[in-house]
């Protein structure tokens, strides 16, 4: 018989006898849980920009956000109204020139 065949037969018949340690299963499951926790934290970090929506459930934060939005709207509206009034005034002085064209041509 060929020694190569003997070695193959021996390797095929060999059965390893390895007993896992007493904490093996516990260690495996704790690593799996830690990995899942890290994965869920990474997934949650992708949605951090949307976390402010959840905080609107708190009355103080919702009222503060509404006040800031209202103040911002009034401020922007005031600036728009001021520029509109300024344009009407300049048009009343010279009907052929608009405020926008005078911005492009400073000599007018």
matplotlib code that plots the C-alpha trace (Angstrom):
import matplotlib.pyplot as plt

x = [0.0, 1.1, 2.1, 0.2, -3.0, -2.3, -2.0, -5.2, -7.1, -5.7, -6.7, -10.2, -10.7, -9.4, -12.0, -10.8, -11.7, -11.9, -14.1, -14.9, -14.2, -17.0, -17.4, -17.1, -20.8, -21.2, -18.2, -19.5, -22.9, -21.5, -19.4, -22.4, -24.5, -21.7, -21.4, -25.2, -25.1, -22.3, -24.2, -27.3, -25.3, -23.8, -27.3, -28.7, -25.8, -26.9, -30.2, -28.8, -29.8, -33.4, -33.1, -34.4, -37.8, -38.0, -37.1, -40.1, -42.2, -40.9, -43.0, -40.1, -38.1, -41.2, -42.1, -38.5, -38.4, -41.7, -40.5, -37.2, -39.1, -41.6, -38.8, -36.9, -40.0, -40.8, -37.1, -37.0, -40.4, -39.3, -36.2, -38.3, -40.9, -38.2, -36.5, -40.0, -40.8, -37.4, -37.9, -41.3, -39.8, -37.0, -39.5, -41.6, -38.6, -37.7, -40.4, -38.0, -35.5, -36.1, -34.3, -32.7, -31.4, -29.9, -28.1, -26.5, -25.8, -24.6, -24.6, -28.4]
y = [0.0, 3.5, 5.7, 8.6, 6.4, 5.4, 9.1, 10.0, 7.1, 8.1, 11.8, 10.8, 8.6, 11.1, 12.8, 15.8, 15.7, 19.3, 20.3, 24.0, 25.7, 26.3, 30.0, 29.4, 29.8, 32.7, 34.4, 33.8, 35.2, 38.3, 39.1, 38.7, 41.0, 43.6, 43.5, 44.0, 46.9, 48.6, 48.0, 49.6, 52.5, 53.1, 52.9, 55.3, 57.8, 58.0, 59.5, 62.0, 65.0, 63.8, 63.4, 67.0, 65.8, 63.5, 66.3, 68.3, 66.0, 68.1, 71.2, 73.6, 72.6, 72.8, 76.3, 77.5, 76.2, 77.8, 81.1, 81.0, 80.2, 83.0, 85.5, 84.4, 84.7, 88.2, 89.2, 87.9, 89.4, 92.8, 92.8, 91.9, 94.6, 97.2, 96.4, 96.5, 99.9, 101.2, 100.0, 101.7, 104.9, 104.9, 104.1, 107.1, 109.3, 108.1, 105.8, 104.7, 103.3, 100.4, 99.7, 96.6, 98.3, 101.1, 98.4, 97.2, 100.8, 102.9, 106.1, 106.1]
z = [0.0, -0.7, 2.3, 0.8, 0.9, 4.5, 5.5, 3.7, 5.4, 8.8, 8.3, 7.2, 10.2, 12.7, 14.8, 16.9, 20.5, 21.7, 24.6, 24.7, 27.9, 30.3, 29.4, 25.7, 24.8, 27.1, 25.5, 22.0, 22.8, 24.6, 21.5, 19.3, 21.5, 21.6, 17.8, 17.5, 19.9, 18.0, 14.7, 16.1, 17.5, 14.1, 12.5, 15.1, 14.4, 10.8, 11.9, 14.4, 12.1, 12.6, 16.4, 16.8, 15.6, 18.7, 21.0, 19.8, 22.1, 25.0, 25.5, 26.4, 23.4, 21.1, 22.4, 22.0, 18.4, 17.6, 19.0, 17.1, 13.9, 14.5, 15.2, 12.1, 10.0, 11.3, 10.8, 7.2, 6.5, 7.8, 5.6, 2.6, 3.3, 3.9, 0.5, -1.2, 0.3, -0.7, -4.2, -4.4, -3.1, -5.7, -8.4, -7.3, -7.7, -11.1, -12.7, -15.5, -13.1, -10.7, -7.6, -9.0, -12.1, -9.9, -8.0, -11.2, -12.4, -9.5, -11.6, -12.0]

ax = plt.figure().add_subplot(projection="3d")
ax.plot(x, y, z, "-o")
ax.set_aspect("equal")
plt.show()
